[in-house]
Each structure stands twice: as C-alpha cells, then as structure tokens.
C-alpha cells in the first residue's frame, strides 16, 4: 500500500510540472546514456560524428582515452572530408561549425587547424567566416541560405563561442529570419532552438548588431515559439527535437523547473530506448545535465572526471522473426504521379531493410541512399532525385503523419502503409 502512495505522489509531481527526480536519482540513467555514446564510437561507420564528440566533452564524466582517440579521428578523417568539400566549393557550413564546436569542446587550439584551398592555407575559423558570408549573400539574392537556417544558426553559434566577432550583417540576417517566421519550412523546432542559442551567445558576448532591440525581440520570439511547441506529453516539437529545445531554453535563461516536463519526457523516452540513434543521444545528454552548446565557450578541460569505464557486454544475437507483416509503399513523384508496391517483411525490420527487400523483388521500385550524421537518408527513388540544392527531400509518412525517425531507425512492427513523397521546403 505504501508503494502505491509513493507512486501516486510521484505522478502528482509530474502532473504539476515539478521535477520528478533529482539529478542524483537519475545519475544511473545519465551514465547509461553516456556509455551508449561511447559504445557508438566503437561501431561507428563512415565519418566520425562531431555532435557525439561534443556531447561526450560536455558530459560530467569521461573516458579521456576514448575521447582523445575520437578527437584524432575527427582531425584526420572528418578534416580530410571537409578539405575535399571546400576544395570543390561545396557549402558545408553546418558540418564545419559542428567540427569547430567539437574541437573547442576539447580545448583544442583552433588557430592550429587549417585547410588548404587553391594552394592557400587558411585557419578553420577563416573558412567558417567565409562560408557564412557566402550564405549571407545567398540570403540577400534568394531570401534563404544555400543550405538552411539550422546550419546558418550553427555557423553563427560556432563563431561566437570561439570568440570571433560575428559580422553584424550576418547576425542581422538571422534576426530577420526569426522576425519574419522563415523557419517553419526549415526544420521548425530544431531551427528555432539552434537560432536561440546562437542569438543568446551574441547577446552574452555584447556583440554589436544593427539594432540591439531587434536582438531582444528575436530572442523573445524564439522562446515563444519553443514554448508554443510544447505537447501535453512534455515533448517540445517531438521526441527528437526536445533535447535541443531544452538546451536553448536553458541557454536563454529559463529556470530548470520550466523545463521539468520536457526533461521528464526525455528520461521516459531514454528508459524505453527511444534514443538508440547516437545523434539523438548527443542532443539530449547535455540538456539532461542542464547544459547547452553555449557551455563550450567557458569550458576549460581541467580536472575532468576520468572514471567512465565500459564494461564488456555479451553480444546480442538477433534471431530472424518468424512472423511477417504486410507493408504497402506508395511513392509520389514531384509531378504528383504515384505508384504503389507491396511486400511482406519480417516483423521488426527497419524501413531501410524493408525497402531493400522491396527493391529485390524487381517490381520497378529502386532507391539510392546517402549518409548523414543521423544515418542514411533517401536521395533517389525510382530514378528521381530530391536534392537539397533544389530545396527538395523525400518525406516519409505513415497514415499522413510525417515520421520523426529515419529509414534505418523506424521499425515495421505491424501491417501499415508508408508514403515516400518528393517534397519541397
């Protein structure tokens, strides 16, 4: 009976928006998430993820040997990939900004990092400033960045936390984008969150903007949009945007109590293994530790706790599912033409595995995928490409509701219909 009373009191605390757990009671969960991120380094395919490194460095507990090994991979593998992109005049402002933040989180001397383009070697931050000016000019002519405002915000944030004076014309473009609601088709909650952290960094730094009042107004509007995106279950936007949203609210001065429902929602998700994607964990872990990417600015890398140890775990053997479910896939091309396909897949298959099975049936369905920090995404379906440069992407939806997970994360647990639509933004 006593246990039921305790549970009831806990539910009342959650319902009233008060923190349900102390940081001490959630220490085991935070350590588990931290270890999940470390283990992701061991099975990481492709380029090292700077967002994962950033979260590990912002954490309260460390495995410095593994973090240093990952830092070296960033400085080699990711650096070389960025070098190739810059040499080919590609816009990589978001990845370059994350790389900057990752290095800064390890207290690495950013002036010692250079890229050579057209036989001229220039520092990392010089290249980032150049990329930001290119994006700013693109906004002037096209009324939007060549990438998106999420990456643009990341660029402003990375320059600011690195102590670089952000050109007022660059920061003003971000302020105007907030003022005129240009984020609704550019990432929504995630973009507002990243913009909020970038603009707050400018305010904290006392950076000159064309109108300081406009900066305050933009920050207020960002906060209003984030708070307006709160759901009854505590999430802000959706379960995968809540981490950045909480980071932004904390950075902009919200009290921890104001974010209690969102933090509890993230803890609930974490305990139910919703956040198995390393990119997702890298965004919620700082938030659950009451930190944000702005914390990087004051990080000193001194007297760090180096007690995090990965215990050996038994390999998980996944047995083939004996039951199959029917999957219907509808493909809608840019001109509106639609085609429908059906395939039976083992229950629990990822959408990516299901699409591979469908393509193997040789019924006319084909697709290509490209890597990203969140995992693979569809780039070509039935011979038609959806390119960022054309402001298009392949939207995945279930019964008219856009999926919040990518093709490798979403699981097919029952018979259902997935729509893949070439969509503009």
ZIQUI-V482608 format. One record per pair of residues at least 24 apart in sequence whose ideal C-beta (glycine too) atoms are under 6 Angstrom apart, sorted by sequence separation. I is the first residue (numbers start at 0). GAP is how many residues later the second one is. D is the distance in Angstrom with one decimal. If there is no record, write none. Layout:
BEGIN
i | gap | d
I | GAP | D
I | GAP | D
END
This chain:
BEGIN
i | gap | d
241 | 24 | 5.6
322 | 24 | 4.8
340 | 24 | 5.0
33 | 25 | 5.4
37 | 25 | 5.8
47 | 25 | 4.2
320 | 25 | 3.9
47 | 26 | 5.1
195 | 26 | 4.0
235 | 26 | 5.3
320 | 26 | 4.6
393 | 26 | 5.5
394 | 26 | 4.8
33 | 27 | 5.9
194 | 27 | 5.8
233 | 27 | 3.9
320 | 27 | 5.4
326 | 27 | 5.4
37 | 28 | 5.6
73 | 28 | 5.8
148 | 28 | 5.4
233 | 28 | 5.3
394 | 28 | 4.1
40 | 29 | 5.4
47 | 29 | 5.8
85 | 29 | 5.4
222 | 29 | 5.6
46 | 30 | 5.7
47 | 30 | 5.5
86 | 30 | 5.5
191 | 30 | 5.2
233 | 30 | 5.7
234 | 30 | 5.0
238 | 30 | 5.3
392 | 30 | 6.0
46 | 31 | 5.2
85 | 31 | 5.2
170 | 31 | 5.6
233 | 31 | 3.2
374 | 31 | 4.9
82 | 32 | 5.3
95 | 32 | 5.3
232 | 32 | 5.9
373 | 32 | 5.6
375 | 32 | 5.6
391 | 32 | 5.3
191 | 33 | 4.9
374 | 33 | 4.6
390 | 33 | 5.6
46 | 34 | 5.7
135 | 34 | 5.0
138 | 34 | 5.0
148 | 34 | 5.6
191 | 34 | 5.7
255 | 34 | 5.9
390 | 34 | 5.6
70 | 35 | 5.3
238 | 35 | 5.8
385 | 36 | 5.0
124 | 37 | 6.0
135 | 37 | 5.4
148 | 37 | 4.6
149 | 37 | 4.4
92 | 38 | 4.3
131 | 38 | 5.3
147 | 38 | 4.7
170 | 38 | 5.4
171 | 38 | 5.2
124 | 39 | 5.6
174 | 39 | 5.3
243 | 39 | 5.3
246 | 39 | 6.0
380 | 39 | 5.8
149 | 40 | 5.9
153 | 40 | 5.9
156 | 40 | 5.5
160 | 40 | 6.0
167 | 40 | 5.6
177 | 40 | 4.2
188 | 40 | 5.1
239 | 40 | 5.5
242 | 40 | 3.7
246 | 40 | 4.9
149 | 41 | 4.4
152 | 41 | 4.0
156 | 41 | 4.0
159 | 41 | 3.9
165 | 41 | 5.9
167 | 41 | 5.3
242 | 41 | 3.6
245 | 41 | 4.0
250 | 41 | 4.1
92 | 42 | 5.8
148 | 42 | 5.2
152 | 42 | 4.3
155 | 42 | 4.0
159 | 42 | 5.8
167 | 42 | 5.6
249 | 42 | 5.4
174 | 43 | 4.5
177 | 43 | 5.5
250 | 43 | 4.7
149 | 44 | 5.4
156 | 44 | 5.8
177 | 44 | 6.0
242 | 44 | 4.7
152 | 45 | 4.5
159 | 45 | 5.9
246 | 45 | 3.8
50 | 47 | 5.8
53 | 47 | 5.4
49 | 48 | 4.1
53 | 48 | 5.0
56 | 48 | 3.6
188 | 48 | 3.0
49 | 49 | 5.0
52 | 49 | 4.3
56 | 49 | 5.8
330 | 50 | 5.8
53 | 51 | 5.1
189 | 51 | 5.0
192 | 51 | 3.9
196 | 51 | 5.2
199 | 51 | 5.0
330 | 51 | 5.7
332 | 51 | 5.5
49 | 52 | 3.7
109 | 52 | 5.9
188 | 52 | 4.1
192 | 52 | 4.8
195 | 52 | 3.9
199 | 52 | 5.1
92 | 54 | 5.9
189 | 54 | 5.5
196 | 54 | 5.0
90 | 55 | 4.9
192 | 55 | 3.9
351 | 55 | 4.2
90 | 56 | 5.5
188 | 56 | 5.7
195 | 56 | 5.5
350 | 56 | 4.6
351 | 56 | 4.6
93 | 57 | 3.2
96 | 57 | 4.0
100 | 57 | 5.3
92 | 58 | 5.0
96 | 58 | 4.7
99 | 58 | 4.2
103 | 58 | 5.8
349 | 58 | 5.4
353 | 58 | 5.4
350 | 59 | 4.5
93 | 60 | 5.1
96 | 61 | 3.7
349 | 61 | 6.0
92 | 62 | 4.6
347 | 63 | 5.7
348 | 63 | 5.0
344 | 67 | 5.6
326 | 85 | 5.7
333 | 88 | 4.3
324 | 89 | 5.6
325 | 89 | 4.3
327 | 89 | 4.1
328 | 89 | 5.4
329 | 89 | 4.6
330 | 89 | 5.1
331 | 89 | 4.1
332 | 89 | 5.6
324 | 90 | 4.8
200 | 93 | 5.6
278 | 94 | 5.3
196 | 95 | 6.0
278 | 95 | 4.8
196 | 96 | 5.6
196 | 97 | 5.8
276 | 132 | 5.5
160 | 135 | 5.0
160 | 136 | 4.1
239 | 164 | 5.4
237 | 166 | 4.7
104 | 191 | 5.0
103 | 192 | 5.2
106 | 194 | 3.9
100 | 195 | 5.7
51 | 226 | 5.3
54 | 227 | 3.8
50 | 228 | 5.9
57 | 228 | 4.7
51 | 230 | 4.8
54 | 230 | 4.8
50 | 231 | 4.4
54 | 231 | 5.8
57 | 233 | 5.3
57 | 237 | 5.7
39 | 238 | 3.9
184 | 240 | 4.6
18 | 241 | 4.6
17 | 242 | 5.9
61 | 242 | 5.2
63 | 242 | 4.8
16 | 243 | 5.5
61 | 243 | 5.9
16 | 244 | 5.3
19 | 244 | 5.1
36 | 244 | 5.5
60 | 244 | 5.0
61 | 244 | 5.3
35 | 245 | 5.8
62 | 245 | 4.3
61 | 246 | 5.7
60 | 247 | 4.6
32 | 248 | 5.6
13 | 250 | 5.9
32 | 252 | 5.3
37 | 272 | 5.8
34 | 275 | 5.9
50 | 322 | 6.0
48 | 324 | 5.5
45 | 325 | 5.1
END
